[in-house]
């Protein structure tokens, strides 16, 4: 209901105190119901509408959510009896104060349970792919245009799956502790420090002080690409996973972190507390940075639409509008301009997004480079070769990543091609003092 009514994020809420207090079984069921409804909401609403006496009638939010929860269990889950799914949804509607509407919930779900399943639709066109995989048609059409039909299928399929739980392990002793605690791990697909959690992810957070934390492997890769520096700025630092890797790779360097939200900055302080005075925390908008020639490495992992994270944040597909991309892009350009001003001549800027949209990725870089001619792209092939030599990426991972480097020298991770969120990464170098006023 919080997601339905406003801007709350399911990922944050499902890690909150209320859910954490549940038993392991109930916690897993809660996650399955919430994430399942959000992932399949478009398909659920379409199916529910077929059984409404007035298909175009506006439903109260609580009634809509009750119907979706019931329909999810009837259509996509096979371990909950239909009668229980229907009764619980009816009770939810009643508890929300909709006693009359609860009769409608009961009638609709009973009809849905009794109706034969429709014949499977093909995924041969953008429209049918969007229909089957419960994604907005406009998003799917764009991905087909940019990446092709096969890649669009992989992106949509990834968006409907529970994301892999991946951790970063910084020492062998911590990994041994995890094994003893019953956490079953397998190697990551790209990085030598990444491990995929096969079973038993519950205890992982308890080992944070030992150098273990949950982090998508694509997110880890962005920080590894950033590499080393004698003075580092993490311009959009929260929630801090990339900052931890920068600190790990640069043990003698003081790192400046910045975030525009007081709440996120407070969380960042807590997470990075073990680093002590090695980290400086600043509250501020990265687009309004006033630093000039102050750092030799800037990481600008900018706020974006997040379309590369739909498996982890499925509500994005219901909130994002096409016109939002242009607004995001203007802010991203401002942040990248500020990052290039903040870096010294000869220094590097890593620009990254977890977006699949060119407006927030290639087009931002192209626009900024057109206005800042003293910056140049460092092709990702060279950095990847260096990371392989340093033992940061695996040989198999390096080969797979090479195939994801664009003609311009950028790196593009597509969900489904990799078991990661989607990322765009560009490495830039500032050549001279002039050109950034």
C-alpha positions in Angstrom: 0.0 0.0 0.0 2.9 2.4 0.8 4.3 1.8 -2.7 0.9 2.2 -4.3 0.1 5.4 -2.6 3.4 7.3 -3.0 7.1 7.2 -3.6 8.1 4.5 -1.1 10.5 1.8 -2.4 9.7 -1.8 -2.0 13.4 -2.8 -1.4 13.7 -0.4 1.5 10.4 -1.4 3.0 11.1 -5.1 2.8 14.3 -4.6 4.8 12.5 -2.5 7.4 11.9 -3.4 11.0 8.3 -4.7 10.5 9.3 -7.3 8.0 12.6 -8.2 9.8 10.6 -9.1 12.9 8.7 -11.8 11.0 9.6 -15.5 11.1 11.8 -16.6 8.2 8.8 -18.3 6.5 6.6 -15.3 6.8 9.3 -13.0 5.7 9.9 -15.0 2.6 6.2 -15.1 1.8 5.9 -11.3 2.3 8.8 -10.8 -0.1 7.2 -13.1 -2.6 3.8 -11.4 -2.4 5.0 -7.8 -2.6 7.6 -8.3 -5.3 5.4 -10.7 -7.2 2.5 -8.2 -7.3 4.8 -5.3 -8.4 6.5 -7.4 -11.1 3.3 -8.8 -12.5 1.0 -5.9 -11.8 0.3 -5.0 -15.4 -0.7 -8.5 -16.3 -2.7 -8.9 -13.0 -4.7 -5.7 -13.6 -5.5 -6.8 -17.2 -6.7 -10.2 -16.0 -8.7 -8.8 -13.1 -10.4 -6.3 -15.4 -11.9 -9.2 -17.4 -14.0 -10.2 -14.4 -15.2 -6.8 -13.2 -18.8 -5.9 -13.8 -17.7 -2.4 -14.7 -14.2 -2.9 -16.2 -13.4 0.8 -16.3 -14.6 1.7 -12.8 -12.1 3.4 -10.5 -11.2 1.1 -7.6 -10.0 2.3 -4.2 -6.3 1.6 -3.7 -6.8 -1.0 -1.0 -9.4 -2.9 -3.1 -7.0 -2.9 -6.1 -4.1 -4.2 -3.9 -6.3 -6.9 -2.3 -7.4 -8.1 -5.8 -3.8 -8.1 -7.0 -2.5 -10.1 -4.0 -5.2 -12.7 -4.5 -4.8 -12.9 -8.3 -1.0 -13.3 -7.9 -1.5 -16.4 -5.7 -4.1 -17.9 -8.1 -2.1 -17.2 -11.3 1.6 -17.3 -10.4 2.0 -19.3 -7.1 1.2 -23.0 -6.7 1.7 -23.6 -2.9 -1.3 -21.6 -1.6 -4.8 -23.2 -1.9 -7.2 -21.1 -4.0 -9.7 -20.9 -1.1 -7.0 -19.4 1.3 -5.9 -16.9 -1.3 -9.4 -15.7 -1.9 -10.4 -15.6 1.8 -7.3 -13.6 2.8 -7.9 -11.1 0.0 -11.5 -10.6 1.1 -10.3 -10.1 4.7 -7.8 -7.5 3.6 -10.5 -5.5 1.8 -12.7 -5.7 4.9 -9.9 -4.6 7.3 -9.3 -1.6 5.0 -12.9 -0.5 5.6 -14.4 -1.8 2.4 -17.0 -4.3 3.6 -19.2 -3.9 0.5 -16.3 -4.0 -1.9 -15.1 -7.2 -0.3 -18.0 -9.0 -1.8 -16.8 -7.9 -5.2 -13.3 -9.0 -4.4 -14.7 -12.4 -3.5 -16.7 -12.7 -6.7 -13.9 -11.6 -9.0 -11.3 -13.9 -7.5 -13.7 -16.9 -7.5 -14.4 -16.3 -11.3 -10.7 -15.9 -11.9 -9.9 -19.2 -10.0 -12.5 -21.1 -12.1 -11.6 -19.6 -15.4 -9.3 -21.6 -17.7 -5.8 -20.1 -18.2 -5.5 -18.2 -21.5 -3.3 -19.7 -24.2 0.3 -18.6 -23.9 1.0 -15.6 -26.1 4.1 -15.5 -28.2 6.9 -13.0 -27.5 7.7 -12.3 -31.2 6.7 -8.7 -31.2 7.4 -5.8 -28.8 3.7 -5.6 -27.9 3.3 -9.3 -27.1 6.6 -9.4 -25.2 5.3 -6.5 -23.1 2.0 -8.2 -22.5 3.5 -11.6 -21.5 6.3 -10.1 -19.3 4.2 -7.4 -17.7 6.3 -4.4 -18.8 5.1 -1.1 -20.2 4.9 -1.4 -24.0 6.8 1.9 -24.5 9.8 0.6 -22.5 9.9 -2.7 -24.4 9.6 -1.0 -27.8 12.6 1.2 -26.9 14.7 -1.7 -25.8 13.9 -3.6 -29.0 14.9 -0.5 -31.0 18.2 0.0 -29.1 19.3 -3.5 -28.4 17.3 -5.9 -30.6 14.5 -8.4 -29.9 16.6 -11.1 -28.2 18.2 -8.6 -25.8 14.8 -7.1 -25.0 13.5 -10.6 -24.1 16.4 -11.1 -21.8 15.9 -7.7 -20.1 12.2 -8.4 -19.5 12.9 -12.0 -18.3 15.5 -10.7 -15.8 13.0 -8.0 -14.6 10.6 -10.8 -13.7 13.0 -12.8 -11.6 14.2 -12.4 -8.0 17.7 -10.9 -8.4 20.7 -12.9 -7.5 22.1 -12.3 -4.0 25.7 -11.3 -4.5 28.3 -10.4 -1.9 31.7 -9.0 -1.8 34.3 -10.9 0.2 37.5 -9.1 1.0 39.3 -11.9 2.8 39.5 -15.7 3.0 38.8 -15.9 6.7 35.5 -14.1 6.3 34.5 -16.5 3.5 35.4 -19.5 5.8 33.2 -18.0 8.5 30.3 -17.7 6.1 30.7 -21.4 5.1 30.6 -22.4 8.8 27.5 -20.3 9.3 25.7 -22.3 6.5 26.0 -19.8 3.7 26.6 -21.6 0.5 28.6 -19.6 -2.1 29.7 -19.9 -5.7 32.1 -17.6 -7.6 30.8 -14.5 -9.2 30.6 -14.3 -13.0 32.9 -11.3 -13.4 35.0 -10.3 -10.3 37.4 -12.4 -8.2 36.0 -10.8 -5.0 32.4 -11.4 -5.8 30.5 -14.4 -4.6 26.9 -15.4 -5.5 24.8 -16.6 -2.5 23.3 -20.0 -3.4 21.7 -20.6 -0.1 21.5 -19.1 3.4 21.8 -15.3 2.7 20.2 -14.4 6.1 23.4 -14.3 8.2 25.4 -12.3 5.6 24.8 -8.9 7.3 26.2 -10.2 10.5 29.7 -10.5 8.9 29.9 -6.9 7.7 32.6 -6.0 10.1 34.6 -9.0 8.8 34.7 -7.4 5.3 31.5 -8.9 3.8 28.6 -7.1 2.4 25.7 -7.6 -0.1 26.3 -5.8 -3.4 25.2 -6.4 -6.9 28.2 -7.5 -9.0 27.6 -4.8 -11.6 27.7 -2.2 -8.8 31.0 -3.7 -7.6 32.4 -3.5 -11.1 31.7 0.2 -11.4 33.9 0.9 -8.3 36.6 -1.4 -9.6 36.7 0.4 -12.9 37.2 3.7 -11.0 40.5 2.2 -9.5 43.1 4.2 -7.7 43.7 7.9 -6.8 45.5 10.0 -4.3 42.5 12.2 -3.8 39.0 10.8 -4.5 35.5 12.2 -4.6 32.5 9.9 -4.6 30.0 12.5 -5.8 26.7 10.6 -5.3 27.9 8.2 -2.7 24.8 6.7 -0.9 24.3 3.9 -0.1 28.1 3.5 0.1 28.9 0.1 -1.4 31.1 1.7 -4.1 32.8 3.9 -1.5 33.7 0.8 0.5 35.5 -0.6 -2.5 37.3 2.6 -3.2 38.5 2.6 0.4 39.5 -1.0 0.1 41.5 -0.3 -3.1 43.0 2.9 -1.8 43.9 2.3 1.9 46.0 5.4 2.3 43.6 7.8 0.5 41.1 10.2 2.1 37.8 10.0 0.3 35.2 12.8 0.1 31.6 11.6 -0.1 28.7 13.7 -1.1 24.9 13.2 -1.1 22.0 15.6 -1.5 19.7 13.8 1.1 20.3 14.2 4.8 18.6 10.8 5.4 20.9 9.0 2.9 23.9 10.8 4.2 23.1 9.7 7.8 22.8 6.1 6.6 26.1 6.5 4.7 27.8 7.7 7.9 26.6 4.6 9.8 27.7 2.3 7.0 31.1 3.8 6.6 31.8 4.4 10.3 34.5 1.7 10.4 36.6 3.7 8.0 36.9 6.5 10.6 38.5 9.8 9.5 39.5 8.4 6.1 36.1 9.6 4.8 34.7 13.1 4.7 30.9 13.5 4.5 29.3 16.4 2.7 25.6 17.2 2.4 25.1 18.8 -1.0 23.9 18.4 -4.6 26.6 17.0 -6.8 25.4 19.2 -9.7 26.3 22.3 -7.6 29.8 21.2 -6.6 32.2 24.2 -6.4 35.5 22.2 -6.2 37.9 23.0 -9.0 41.1 21.0 -9.7 40.7 19.3 -6.3 40.7 15.5 -7.1 42.5 13.1 -9.3 39.6 10.7 -9.3 35.9 11.4 -9.3 33.2 8.7 -9.3 29.8 10.1 -10.6 27.3 7.3 -10.2 24.5 9.6 -10.9 20.8 9.4 -10.0 18.8 8.0 -12.9 15.6 6.3 -14.0 16.9 3.0 -12.7 15.5 0.9 -15.6 18.5 -1.4 -15.3 17.2 -2.5 -11.8 13.6 -3.5 -12.5 14.1 -7.0 -11.0 15.2 -5.3 -7.7 12.9 -2.3 -8.0 9.9 -3.4 -10.0 7.7 -0.4 -9.1 9.9 1.8 -11.4 8.0 0.5 -14.4 4.8 1.8 -13.0 6.1 5.3 -12.1 8.4 6.2 -14.9 7.2 8.3 -17.8 9.0 8.9 -21.1 9.2 12.6 -20.4 11.1 11.9 -17.1 14.2 10.9 -19.1 14.9 14.4 -20.4 14.6 15.9 -16.9 17.0 13.2 -15.5 19.4 13.9 -18.4 19.7 17.6 -17.6 20.6 16.9 -14.0 23.1 14.2 -15.1 24.8 16.6 -17.5 25.2 19.1 -14.7 26.7 16.5 -12.4 29.2 15.4 -15.1 30.2 19.0 -15.8 30.8 19.5 -12.1 32.8 16.3 -11.8 35.0 17.4 -14.7 35.6 20.8 -13.1 36.4 19.1 -9.8 39.1 16.8 -11.3 42.6 17.9 -11.9 44.2 18.0 -15.4 45.2 14.5 -16.1 42.7 13.1 -13.6 39.8 10.7 -14.3 36.1 10.8 -14.0 33.9 7.6 -14.0 30.4 8.4 -15.1 27.9 5.6 -14.5 24.2 4.9 -14.4 21.9 2.0 -13.7 19.8 3.0 -16.6 19.2 1.3 -20.0 18.2 4.5 -21.7 20.6 6.3 -24.0 19.3 9.7 -23.0 20.9 9.1 -19.6 24.0 7.4 -20.8 25.7 7.9 -24.2 23.8 11.1 -25.0 24.7 12.7 -21.7 28.4 12.0 -22.3 28.2 13.2 -25.9 26.5 16.4 -24.9 29.1 17.2 -22.1 32.1 16.3 -24.3 30.7 18.7 -27.0 30.8 21.5 -24.4 34.0 20.4 -22.6 36.5 19.7 -25.5 39.4 19.2 -23.1 38.0 15.9 -21.9 38.4 12.6 -23.7 37.0 9.1 -23.4 39.4 6.4 -22.1 38.3 3.3 -24.0 37.2 0.6 -21.6 39.3 -2.1 -23.3 42.5 -0.7 -21.7 41.0 -0.5 -18.2 39.7 -4.0 -18.6 43.1 -5.3 -19.6 44.6 -3.6 -16.5 42.0 -5.1 -14.2 42.7 -8.5 -15.6 46.4 -8.1 -14.9 45.7 -6.9 -11.4 43.5 -10.0 -10.7 40.4 -7.9 -10.2 38.3 -9.6 -13.0 38.4 -13.2 -13.9 39.6 -14.3 -17.4 36.1 -15.5 -18.3 34.6 -12.3 -16.9 37.0 -10.2 -18.9 36.2 -11.9 -22.1 32.5 -11.5 -21.6 32.9 -7.8 -20.6 34.9 -7.2 -23.8 31.8 -8.1 -25.8 29.8 -5.5 -23.9 32.1 -2.6 -24.8 30.4 -0.2 -27.3 32.0 1.3 -30.4 32.6 4.5 -28.4 34.6 2.6 -25.7 31.8 2.6 -23.1 30.7 -0.5 -21.1 27.1 -1.5 -21.2 25.8 -4.4 -19.0 22.4 -5.6 -20.0 20.3 -7.5 -17.5 19.8 -11.1 -18.6 23.1 -11.1 -20.5 24.6 -10.9 -17.1 23.2 -11.8 -13.7 23.5 -8.2 -12.6 21.6 -5.0 -12.7 21.9 -3.0 -15.9 24.8 -0.5 -15.9 26.4 2.0 -18.3 30.0 3.0 -17.5 32.2 5.6 -19.2 35.7 6.5 -18.2 36.8 10.1 -19.0 40.1 11.9 -18.6 40.6 15.6 -18.3 43.4 16.8 -20.5 44.1 20.4 -19.7 43.0 23.3 -17.4 40.9 25.2 -19.9 37.4 24.3 -21.1 35.5 23.8 -17.8 34.4 27.3 -16.8 
